[in-house]
Amino acid sequence: MNHLHNYVGTNMAYWTKRAPGYSEVNREELQTAQRQVWSRALDDRIQAHFQGAPRASLRVLDVGTGPGFFAIILAELGYRVTAVDYTEAMLEQARKNAGPLAEAIRFCRMNAEELSFADGSFDVVVSRNLTWNLPAPERAYAQWTRVLKPGGLLLNFDANWYRYLYDAQAEERHRADRDKVRQTGTADDTAGTDVAAMEAIARQAPLSRRVRPQWDLQVLSSLGMRPAADPEIWKRVWTREEWINNASTPMFLVAASKAQGMP
């Protein structure tokens, strides 16, 4: 329990400090074609699942919103968005980045593993690059399932970001990525990041050791969800620079539906 408490404190301190720099990355996405790329990727999935239901009729929860990227583009599309993050500094950045759209988004400071919303509060739960970093990701998935309405949709975008800390082949591929970045003169997406601090956190994160999305599919199935993975979503949502930086850890999507009749 002490270990968990220390991990949470260290994690929060890291992301609080990194909030301004991470926000710059999100602002760049909002100012480039990535805004439209991600907007279409999310909207296509949601609309296909709900068979073209009016966007204003669907409640969406963005878990681990960070500087607000998903929340902003979903509100822009017309969905009813609630955005949560455990770090107040991130929420401050999200409100700032949202500009006038901040009035349409409900921002809440909340732990992704201990959501205080009532059962069945949302039609959709979305998340990006969060699960890998959680101390108890099984609990998070249980909470996300709980707050979904029957028939609801979960969309979780993530990757095996720090698998290289525990797998020799993954480490070799990771080093090849860093070499490729230097050889091609591509902007290094670790610039401005305290890599040593991030790796120290990742060594304590349980999912760094797991092979995903297989792990995610097993957990969600055990919760009664109907999950499927798209291991090639990166081809749709990543820029060329993101691929060069992270070729060894391609982003995947875990999409899961909650069966009608589930509590």
N, C-alpha and C positions, 0 to 999 in steps of 0.2 A: 504493500500500500504506500509505503514511504517512497519507493522507487517510482511508482506511478505519479505521486504528488510532485516529485522532483522533475520528472519528465514534462509534465504539464506546465510547470513554472518556467522551465528552460525554454520550452517551445513557445510559450506566449511572449517571453522576453525577446526571443529571436524575431518573431514576426512583427512585434511592436516596433522594433528597431528598423526592420526592413520595409515597413509599410510605405514610406515615401518612394523608395526605389522601385518597389513592386508596382506601385501605382503608376509610375512613369511607363512601365511596360504595358499596362492595361490601357493607358491613354494613347499610346502609339497604336495599339490594336484598334481602338475606337476611331482613330484618324486615318486608317488605311482600309484596304479592301477586306481585311480580316473581320471588320464589323459586319459586312454583308455575308461573308463566307459562313461565319458562325450563326448569324441570324437565320440564314436559309437552313443550315444543318439542324438547328433546334426546331425551327418552325415546321419543317417538313416532317420530322418525327412526331411532333405533337399533333399536328393536323391529321396525319395519317392514322394515328392511334384513335383520335376522337372523331374521325370521319368528317372533318371540316367544321367542327363545332365553333360557334362564335368565340373569338379569343377573349372577349370581355367576360365570358361566362366561365372561364377556367382560372382557377387559383393555382399559382405556381410558387413553390418554395425553392429558393436558391440557397443551398447549404454551403457554408464556407465561402461567402460571396467575395471575400477579400476586398479589392478596390472596386468591386461592383460590376465587372464586365458583363456577366450573364444577366444580372438583374436589369441593367440599363437596356440591353438590346431586347430583352423580353418585354419590358415595359413599353419600349418604343413600338413593339409589334402590337401592343394592345392587351396583353395578358395582365391579370391582377397579381402583382408580384409582391412577395414577402422575401426579404433577404436577411440572412442571419450570419454572424461571424462571432467568434469567441474573443476577438481582439478589437477593442474600442478604436485603436488607431486605424485599423483597416476600415471600420465603418465610417470614420471621419473622412477618409479618402474616398470611399464609395459615394457618400453624400455630395462631396465636392465634384467628383467626376460626373455624377448624374445631372448636375445643373438643374434646369427647370423640371426634369423628369423625377427629381427627388420627391416632389410632391405626390407622385403617383406610386411610389415604392414605400412599403412599410419596412423600415430597418429595425432589427432587434439584435441586441447582444445576447448570444445564446451558445451553449455547448452543443455541438453536432451530435453528441452521444446522449444528451439529456434534454431533448426538446420539450418545452412546456406547453405545446399546442395540444388541443384535444384530438382524440382519435378521429381519423377521417377528415381532417381539416383541408386537405389539398388534393387537387386533381393530378398535379405533376410535382415531382421533386427532381431538381437538377443539381449537379455538382461537377466541379472540374479541379483536378490536381489537389484533392483534399484527402481522400481515403488513406493514401499511403502514409500520411503523416499522423494518423490518429493512434492514440494509445490503446483503444479498444474498438477496432473497426466493426467487429461483430455486433456490438451494442449499437453502433451508429446505424448499421443496416436494419437492425430491429426497430429502432426509433423511426427511421425513414419509412419503413413498411407500415408502422402503426399510424403515422399521421396521413398516409395516403388513403383516399377514399377507395372503396371497392371499385375495380375497373380502372384505377389510377395507373400512372406511368412513372417509372424511375429511370432517369438518364444520368449515368455516372461516367465521366471521362477521366481516365487516369493512365498510368504507365508503371512499369517495373523500374521506377527511377533509380533506386539504389541497390538493386539486385547485385551490382558489381562488387559490393562490399563483402559478399558472401559466396560468390561464384567466380571461379578462376576464368572460365570462358567469357562470362559477362564482363569481367574486368578487362580482358584483352580487347574485347570489342569496344568498351568504353574508351580505352586509350587510343584505339584507332579513330574514334570520333574526334577526340581532342587533336590528334595529328591532322586529320582532314580539315578541321576548322583552320588550323594554322597554314596548311598548304594552300588552301583556296582563298585565304584572306577574308573568310566569312566572319561577320561580327560574332564574337564569343558571347553566348547567352549566360555565361557564368560571370561575366565582367560585373564588378560591383557587388558580387555575392561573396559572403564569407563561406567559402567551400568547406573549410575545416569545421566550422560551427555547424553547418548543415549536415555534414557527414556524421558528426557526433550525435546529432539528433536522430538521424536515420538509423544509426546502429541500435538505438533503443526502440525504434518503431517496429512493431511485430511484422508488418507487411513487407519490410525490406528483405526478409528471408523467404517470402512466399513466391510461388509461381502464379502469376495472374495473367488473364482473368479467370483461370480455372478455379482459384480459391473463391473468388466472388460468386461464381455460378453455384458452387456447392453451398455456400452460406445462404444465398438468397433462396435457393431451392428448399433448404431446410426450414426457412421461414414461411414457406407456402407460396412464394412468389413464382412467377414464370419468367425466368431470365434467359437471355440470349446475348452472345458477345459479337461485336463487330471489331475484329482485330486490325482492320484496315481503314478505320475511320480517319487515321492520320493522313491518308492520301487525299481526303476531302478538305480537312481543316488546317493542315500545317502549311506554312510557307516553305520555300526551298531552304532558307536559312535554318528554320527549325529542324528540318530533316537532316541537314548536314551536322548540326550540333547533336542530334539525338537519334541517329540512325539505329543504334543498338537498343534503344528503349522506345519503340513506336507506341504512340498513344492508342489505346483501345477504348471502346465504348461498351459498357454493360447496360443493356436496356432490359427492364423487367416490368411486367404488368402484374397488378394485384387482381386476383380472381374476384368476380362478383360473388358475394356471399361470405367473403373473408371478413373477420371482425376488424 
